């Protein structure tokens, strides 16, 4: 069973998009855009859904909180920070692109990391890429292709780690990638997001969806000798 005690949920309805608070989520919340059954989480987002303030694309996506529902933000030197998931992307819009995990920055419209599934009709498979802003002042993230040949409905695992030294690492199945970040990220409050964030906002009947079979955020305490 996936623990939802430290998340809230953004859904692509309302103006701006509505947030389902932690207590309501724990109470068994479900609708067409999200449900938790048989221990898995299902996310679905139509491309014509509403968006959060300052966003151009819709999402059905979890955001980190504390157990009391207060928003959780952290700085990377304070702990060893992990987000682990096992999932299958089951639908993509015509762009083929959905974001399946993020490290976002508080009070910013641009995340530090987007982990994105990019499906190609020609090959019938997807690349999974990391879009990384190495410095907070970077306008756009640099794109790194981490894994290729992933089909729709094919389960895969990712582990995102942002270490106390500022090393960003991503393990995708058995493929490991890492990059040191600028120390200018050191004092910036960050938080994890996970779900389906469609990178598309046009097209009749188009949508993105994914099922998460495992999901675990961790902020491991630093050890002292």
N, C-alpha and C positions, 0 to 999 in steps of 0.2 A: 504493500500500500504506500503510495506517495504521500508524504506529509505536506499539507498545505498551510501549516500553522504560521509560516513566516512569509506569506505572499499576499498581495492583493491582485486583482484581475481587471485589466482594461478590455472593454468590449466595443465593437464598432457600431454602437447605437447611441443616440442622443447627440446633442450639440453643446459642448464638445463631447467626445466619446465618454461613456459612463465608466465609473470605477466601482467594482464589487469589492467591498471591504473584507478584511481578513476574517472577521467573525462570521459574516454571511457566507463566505466561501467555505469555511469549516462546517457550516450548518448544512452542507449538501447542495449548494447552489448548482443549478444546471439549466441550460437552455440550448438553442440551436447552435450557438457559437462555442460553447464549452460544456463538457461534462466529464465526470470522473466515475468510471464504472470498471469493475473487475480489476481494480488496482492501477488502471491506466488513465491518462489524461488525454482528452480529445479536444483539439482546437480547430476552429473553422472560421475563415474570414472572407466575406465577399469583397470584391474590388470596389464596389460602390458603397461600402460601409462608411460610417462617419469616422473622423479622425480626432486625435488629441490636438490640443492647441499647438500651433506652429508646425504640425506635421502635414504631409501631403498624401500619405498612404495610410490605409486602415490596418488595424491589428486586433488580434485576440491574444493577449500576452500577459503573463505574470510579471509582477515587480516586487522586489524584496521589501519586506517589512520586519518589524519586531513582532513578537507574539501578541502584543496588545494592539497591533494594527498600525502603530506609528511607523512612518517611513524609515527604512534603514539605509544609512549611507556610511561608507567606510573609506579610510585611506589605506593604500596598499602596505605601508610599512608596519601597520598595527597588527597584522596577522598574515597567515599563509592562506590565500583566498582561492577557493575551488568552486567550480560549477560542473557537475557531472550529469550526463543524460544518456539514455538509450531511447531511440525513437525511429519512426519511419515517416517520411513525408509522403502523403497520400494523394495530394492534389496541388497543382500549381496554376497560376494564371498564365495568360499568353506570353508575358515576359519570361516565364519560367523561374522567377526569382521569389524566394521567401527567406526572411531572416529567422533563424531558429535559436539564436542565443546572442546576448549582448552584455558588454560591460558599458554602462552608460555613465555619464558625468552629470552630477547635480547642477541644475540651473543652466544647462547647455542643451542646444538642439542637436548636437553632434556627439555620438558615442565614441568612446575610446576604441571599442571593438564591435564589429558586426560579424557574426558567423552566418554565412549565407549559402543556401542551397540553390544552385543555378542549373536548371534542367534544359537540355537541348533536344528538340524534337528529332533532329537529324540523326542523333546517335541513340536516342531513347534512354539516355543516362544523364546524370548530373555531375558537375564539379561542386565541391564544397570549398568555399573560399573564405579567407579572413580579410576583412577590411579594417586596417589598423591605422589609427592616428598616433604616431610615435611621440608627438608633442601636442599639448593642448592648443597651440596656435596653428596647427595644420588645418587647412580648410577642408581637405578631403583625405580619406584614408587610402593608404597604399594597399593594393590588392595582391594577396598571396594565395595561389591555388594549392590547397593542402591534400585533396583527395579527388580522384576521378573515377568514373564508371559506376556511380551509385544510382540504382534504379528507383523509380517510384515504388512505394510499398516495401522497400528493402530496409531492414533494420540496421542501424549503425550506432556507434557509441562515440561521444565526445567528452573530453575532460579539459576544461579551461582552467588554467592556473595563473594567477598573478601573484608572484612571490613577494616577500617583504623587501627584496632588493630591487624590485621593479622589472623582473624578468617575466615576460608574458610567454606562456607555453600552452600549446594545444595538442592534445593527443586525440587523433581520429582513428578509431580502430587500432591498428598497430603502427600508424604513421605519426611520428613526433615532429613538431615544429616549435621553434622558439625565437624570440626577439627581445633584446633589452629595450626598455622604454626610456625616454628622457626623464631625468629626475624632476623636471618641472611638473610632472604628474603627481609628485610626492604628496603635496598638500591638498590635492583636489578630492572632494568627496565623490565616491563612486558607488554603483549598485548594479546587481545582476538583473537582467530581464530574460525571459524565456517563453517561447510559444510560437505563434505564427504571425509574422509581421510582413504582409504582402508588399512587394516592391512593384506595385501596379495599382492604378486607380481608374482604369477604363476597360470597357468590354462587357457586353450583356451576358449575365449568368456566370461570369468567371469568379474564381475563388481560389484560395489556398487552404490546405489542411494538413495536419500532422497528428500522430498519436505518440505520446511519450509513455514508455513503459517503466522508465526509471528517471528520477530527477532528485538531485541532492545538492543544495548549496552548503558550503562549509567555510568557516573562518577559523582556521586552526590556530590556537594560541601559540605564541612564540615561547620557545624553551630557553631557559638560561642555565649556564653551566656554573 
